[in-house]
Amino acid sequence: MSNSFWSSPHTVVRVAGGRPAQRLRRLPRRRIHHTGLCLALSAGLLLSTLVGEAQALVVAPTTMQSPTAAARSTEPGSVQALLSGGPGSVRDIVLNAPPGHARAAATQTPDETPVTAPDGSVVYVSVADDYAPDVGSVETYVAFLASLAHGPELSQLHLRLVSPDQMRSECGHADVLACYRAFDDLMIVPGRTQLTKTGPSPEYLLAHEYGHHLANHRLDPPWQGIELGPKRWSSLVRACSRITHHVLSPSAQGSGYLLNPGENWAEVYAHLRFPSAPWTFTPLLRPTAAALVAARRDITDPWTHPKLRTSIATLSAHHVRAALRLALTLDGSISATVAGPARGRAELSLVQGTHVFAHARTSHGRATVHLRYACRDRRTETLTVRLDRLSGEGRFHLSATYAG
């Protein structure tokens, strides 16, 4: 199993009772993503018509759609109109690194110029050959980016200004308004754009793209922030659960673009600056007050490490079970370990109600169980770390780590 959430074809597995598991249709595998499964704590939401009804805990894959070019066109306009015009529909693409590609450091390349923002952040800017804005225009872009809610990741940003005609060659896709290259922190945006009643202003486009850059520098293990969004926001909107229920499409372009949680996060980020902007993405992720609070926390107080819970239990013929209950409010991995006397035998399990999701028997007094992808279906799910005596007695040390 690889590090990524995304899956090449697998089978939806019903861990609880119900109808037999059904198979998903096979979709093309994408070169830049890897395989894996998602374990979802489900409160009984309906799956899409591909899967049927979900019960308790399900193991489910997500398959990505192949990207297609967005149906969007722009015409050259005046760079002096940079910070005018209203927000509108954004159509962009995020480019991830191919396997084995090392992430580039935020260092200046020969064609870039360091531009210092008003807050002291330094952004490395390059300009396409056929577009030559004056220095004031470049500084306007950087100053606007610095005015957005951000952290130290701003100084890791590389910004490239191109003409709309160059967007295809620079981003690898026709008819997109902009793109963000996650593997080297490069934001490519038009240096000129035609402002229309339905298209986004350059301001709004910059805010959307910076949302991708910020997510690229936020943790959401075992997934990538660039794909699902930062930890607190993606957990609050239950992005993982909705993906396993096939109502969101991770990393999708083409027809699934508006259901892409990474793109919806970027729109939520833009709405922090433009709260009155119309919401043009999926209504499922329309920003609520709670979602905006979670988004702001992801910016100013990012998630950095899992929680740890510990407990000591004494098992004997008169006390055969111990339990450690976890209230899950964030999605992510869960691990539990037990250490006890070498001659004491016990079984360690992760359970919810009558459903056992993982279990292991101690060997020389030790055992570990792990759920790599644990996704909530409700705001708070309760999972129990359970230890059952098999033979012997003594003190056992239980510990569990989980996202939150």
C-alpha positions in Angstrom: 0.0 0.0 0.0 1.5 3.3 -1.0 1.4 6.6 0.8 -1.4 8.1 -1.1 -5.2 7.9 -0.6 -6.0 7.5 -4.3 -6.7 4.1 -5.7 -6.4 2.1 -8.8 -9.4 -0.2 -9.1 -10.2 -2.1 -5.8 -13.4 -3.6 -4.4 -15.7 -1.9 -1.9 -15.7 -4.2 1.1 -18.6 -4.4 3.6 -17.1 -5.0 7.0 -20.5 -5.0 8.7 -23.6 -6.9 7.6 -25.8 -6.1 4.6 -25.8 -7.0 1.0 -22.7 -8.6 -0.6 -19.9 -6.2 -1.6 -20.3 -4.7 -5.0 -17.5 -3.9 -7.5 -16.8 -0.4 -8.8 -16.3 0.3 -12.4 -12.7 0.5 -13.5 -11.3 3.9 -14.4 -7.9 4.8 -15.9 -4.9 5.0 -13.5 -3.1 8.4 -13.5 0.6 8.5 -13.6 1.1 11.0 -10.8 -1.0 9.3 -8.1 -0.6 6.0 -6.3 -2.8 3.3 -4.8 -4.4 2.7 -1.5 -7.6 2.1 0.4 -9.7 4.4 2.6 -11.3 3.1 5.8 -14.4 5.1 6.6 -16.3 5.3 9.9 -19.9 5.5 8.5 -23.1 6.4 10.3 -25.2 4.9 7.5 -25.1 7.6 4.8 -26.1 6.5 1.3 -23.4 5.7 -1.2 -23.8 6.7 -4.8 -25.6 4.4 -7.2 -22.3 2.7 -7.9 -22.1 1.2 -4.4 -25.5 1.2 -2.6 -26.1 1.7 1.1 -23.2 2.0 3.6 -23.3 0.4 7.0 -21.1 1.0 10.0 -17.4 0.8 8.8 -16.6 0.3 5.2 -13.4 -0.1 3.3 -13.7 1.8 0.1 -11.5 3.0 -2.8 -11.6 6.2 -4.8 -10.7 6.2 -8.4 -9.6 9.4 -10.1 -10.8 10.7 -13.4 -8.4 11.5 -16.2 -8.0 15.2 -16.5 -9.5 17.0 -19.4 -9.1 20.5 -20.6 -11.4 23.0 -19.1 -13.8 24.8 -21.4 -12.6 28.3 -20.8 -11.0 31.1 -23.0 -9.4 34.4 -22.3 -8.3 37.4 -24.4 -5.5 39.8 -23.8 -6.4 42.8 -21.8 -4.8 45.6 -19.9 -2.5 44.9 -17.0 -3.6 48.2 -15.5 -7.0 46.6 -14.8 -5.2 44.1 -12.5 -7.1 44.8 -9.3 -10.4 45.7 -10.7 -13.3 43.5 -11.7 -15.3 41.0 -9.7 -14.9 37.3 -8.9 -16.3 34.6 -11.1 -15.8 31.0 -12.1 -12.2 29.8 -11.8 -10.8 27.1 -14.0 -7.3 26.0 -13.2 -5.3 22.9 -12.8 -2.9 21.6 -10.1 0.1 19.7 -11.3 1.7 17.2 -8.9 5.1 15.7 -9.1 5.7 12.5 -11.0 6.9 9.5 -8.8 10.4 10.0 -7.5 10.5 13.7 -8.3 12.2 15.5 -5.4 10.4 18.6 -4.2 12.3 21.7 -5.2 13.6 24.1 -2.6 12.4 27.6 -2.6 15.5 29.0 -4.2 15.9 31.6 -7.0 16.3 30.3 -10.5 18.3 32.2 -13.1 15.2 33.8 -14.8 13.6 34.9 -11.5 13.8 38.1 -9.5 13.2 38.3 -5.8 10.4 40.7 -4.9 10.0 41.8 -1.3 6.4 42.1 -0.1 5.3 44.8 2.3 5.4 42.3 5.2 9.0 41.3 4.4 8.2 38.0 2.6 10.2 37.4 -0.5 8.5 35.9 -3.6 10.5 34.8 -6.6 9.0 36.2 -9.8 9.6 35.4 -13.4 8.0 36.9 -16.5 7.4 35.3 -19.9 9.4 36.6 -22.8 6.4 38.0 -24.7 5.0 39.8 -21.6 6.9 42.6 -20.1 5.0 44.4 -17.3 6.5 47.4 -15.6 8.0 46.9 -12.1 5.0 48.4 -10.4 2.7 45.7 -11.9 4.8 42.9 -10.6 5.0 44.5 -7.2 1.2 44.9 -7.2 0.8 41.1 -7.6 3.2 40.4 -4.8 1.7 43.0 -2.5 -1.8 41.5 -3.0 -0.5 38.0 -2.2 1.0 39.3 1.0 -2.4 40.9 1.9 -4.0 37.5 1.9 -4.1 35.4 5.1 -0.9 33.4 5.0 2.0 32.0 7.0 5.7 31.6 6.2 4.8 29.5 3.1 4.5 32.8 1.2 8.3 33.0 1.0 8.4 29.6 -0.6 6.2 30.7 -3.5 7.5 31.1 -7.1 5.3 33.2 -9.3 5.4 33.3 -13.1 3.5 35.8 -15.2 2.6 34.7 -18.7 0.3 35.9 -21.5 -3.0 34.0 -21.9 -1.7 32.5 -25.2 1.2 30.9 -23.3 -0.9 29.2 -20.7 -1.2 26.0 -22.7 2.6 25.5 -23.1 3.3 26.6 -19.5 0.5 24.5 -17.8 0.3 21.7 -20.2 -3.5 22.1 -20.7 -5.5 24.2 -23.1 -8.0 26.8 -21.9 -7.2 26.9 -18.2 -6.9 30.3 -16.6 -4.0 29.4 -14.3 -2.1 26.5 -12.8 -0.2 25.6 -9.7 2.8 23.2 -9.7 2.8 21.5 -6.3 6.3 19.9 -6.8 8.1 23.2 -7.1 5.7 25.7 -5.5 5.2 27.5 -8.8 2.1 29.5 -9.5 1.5 30.4 -13.1 -1.0 33.1 -13.8 -1.8 35.4 -16.7 0.0 38.7 -16.7 -2.9 40.1 -18.7 -6.6 39.0 -18.7 -9.8 40.1 -20.2 -12.2 40.9 -17.4 -15.8 39.8 -18.1 -19.0 39.7 -16.1 -18.6 36.0 -15.7 -14.9 35.5 -15.4 -12.8 36.0 -12.2 -10.8 39.1 -11.6 -7.0 38.6 -11.4 -7.3 39.3 -7.7 -9.7 36.4 -7.2 -7.7 34.2 -9.4 -4.5 34.9 -7.4 -6.4 34.2 -4.1 -7.7 30.8 -5.5 -4.2 29.8 -6.6 -2.7 30.8 -3.3 -5.2 28.5 -1.6 -3.5 25.6 -3.5 -0.1 26.9 -2.4 -1.1 27.1 1.2 -2.7 23.6 1.2 0.6 22.3 -0.3 2.3 23.5 2.9 -0.3 22.1 5.3 -0.3 18.5 6.7 -3.3 16.2 6.3 -1.8 12.7 6.7 -2.1 10.1 5.4 -3.3 12.2 2.4 -1.7 15.3 0.9 -3.1 18.7 1.8 -3.0 19.7 -1.9 -5.5 17.0 -2.7 -8.1 17.1 0.1 -7.3 20.5 1.7 -5.7 21.1 5.2 -6.6 18.8 8.0 -9.2 20.8 10.0 -11.2 22.0 7.0 -11.1 18.6 5.1 -12.2 16.8 8.3 -15.0 19.3 9.1 -16.5 18.9 5.6 -15.9 15.1 5.8 -14.1 15.2 2.5 -12.7 11.6 2.9 -16.1 10.1 3.7 -17.8 11.9 0.8 -15.1 10.6 -1.5 -15.7 7.0 -0.4 -19.4 7.7 -0.9 -18.6 8.9 -4.5 -20.1 12.3 -4.1 -16.7 14.1 -4.4 -14.0 13.5 -7.0 -10.5 13.9 -5.7 -8.0 15.5 -8.1 -10.6 15.5 -10.9 -10.6 17.7 -13.9 -13.1 17.9 -16.7 -16.7 17.0 -15.6 -15.6 16.3 -12.0 -13.8 19.6 -11.5 -16.5 21.2 -9.4 -16.5 18.1 -7.1 -12.8 18.2 -6.5 -12.2 18.8 -2.8 -8.8 20.4 -3.4 -10.4 22.9 -5.8 -13.3 23.5 -3.3 -10.7 24.3 -0.6 -9.0 26.8 -2.9 -12.4 28.5 -3.4 -13.1 28.5 0.3 -9.7 30.2 0.8 -10.6 32.8 -1.8 -14.0 33.4 0.0 -12.1 34.4 3.1 -11.1 37.5 1.1 -14.2 37.7 -1.0 -17.1 36.6 1.3 -19.8 38.0 -1.0 -18.5 36.1 -4.1 -21.0 33.6 -5.6 -20.3 30.0 -4.9 -19.9 28.1 -8.2 -18.6 24.8 -6.9 -20.5 21.9 -5.3 -23.2 22.9 -2.8 -22.0 20.2 -0.5 -18.9 22.2 0.3 -20.5 25.7 0.2 -18.6 27.5 3.1 -20.5 27.6 6.4 -19.5 29.7 9.4 -17.9 26.6 10.9 -16.0 25.8 7.7 -14.6 29.3 7.5 -13.5 29.1 11.2 -11.7 25.7 10.4 -10.1 27.2 7.3 -8.7 30.2 9.3 -7.3 27.8 11.9 -5.6 25.8 9.2 -3.9 29.1 8.1 -2.9 30.5 11.5 -2.6 27.4 13.7 -1.9 24.4 11.4 -2.3 20.8 12.5 1.2 19.4 13.1 1.0 16.1 15.0 -1.4 13.4 16.2 -2.9 13.1 19.7 -1.7 10.5 22.1 -3.8 8.7 24.7 -2.5 6.2 27.3 -3.9 4.0 29.9 -2.7 1.2 32.3 -4.9 -1.8 32.8 -4.6 -4.9 35.0 -6.0 -8.1 33.6 -6.7 -11.2 35.6 -9.3 -14.0 35.9 -11.6 -11.4 37.5 -10.9 -8.5 35.2 -10.8 -9.8 31.6 -11.3 -6.6 29.5 -10.0 -3.1 29.4 -10.9 -0.3 27.1 -9.7 3.1 25.9 -12.3 5.2 24.1 -11.3 7.8 21.5 -13.5 10.6 20.4 -12.5 11.2 16.7 -13.1 14.7 15.4 -10.4 14.7 12.7 -9.8 12.2 9.9 -6.5 10.3 9.6 -4.6 7.3 10.7 -5.1 5.5 14.0 -2.6 3.2 15.8 -2.8 1.4 19.1 -0.2 -0.6 21.0 -0.1 -2.7 24.1 2.9 -3.7 26.2 2.5 -6.2 29.1 4.1 -9.2 30.8 5.7 -11.7 28.3 3.6 -14.6 29.7 0.3 -12.7 29.6 -1.7 -13.3 26.4 -4.3 -10.8 25.3 -6.0 -9.6 22.1 -5.9 -5.9 21.1 -8.7 -4.6 18.9 -10.1 -1.4 17.4 -13.9 -1.6 17.6 -17.0 0.5 17.1 -20.1 -1.1 18.5 -20.1 -4.7 17.4 -17.7 -4.1 14.5 -14.1 -5.1 14.9 -11.9 -3.2 12.4 -8.5 -4.5 13.3 -7.1 -6.9 15.9 -3.9 -8.6 16.9 -2.8 -11.0 19.7 0.2 -10.2 21.8 3.5 -11.9 21.2 5.9 -11.7 24.2 3.4 -9.2 25.7 3.3 -6.8 22.8 0.9 -6.1 19.9 0.0 -3.2 17.5 -3.0 -2.5 15.4 -3.2 0.2 12.7 -5.9 1.8 10.6 -4.2 3.9 7.9 -7.4 5.6 6.6 -10.0 6.4 9.2 -12.7 8.7 8.0 -15.7 10.0 10.0 -19.2 10.1 8.8 -20.3 12.3 11.6 -18.9 15.3 13.4 -17.6 13.1 16.2 -17.1 9.3 16.0 -16.2 7.1 19.0 -13.7 4.3 18.5 -12.7 1.9 21.3 -9.3 0.4 21.8 -10.1 -2.9 23.5 -7.9 -5.3 25.3 -9.2 -8.8 26.1 -7.4 -11.3 28.3 -6.7 -14.7 26.8 -4.5 -16.1 29.6 -2.1 -15.0 32.3 -2.4 -11.8 34.2 -0.5 -8.5 34.9 -0.4 -4.8 34.1 -0.7 -3.8 30.5 0.2 -0.4 29.1 -2.2 0.8 26.3 -1.5 3.7 24.0 -3.2 5.1 21.0 -2.4 7.9 18.5 -5.0 9.5 16.2 -5.4 12.7 14.3 -7.7 14.3 16.8 
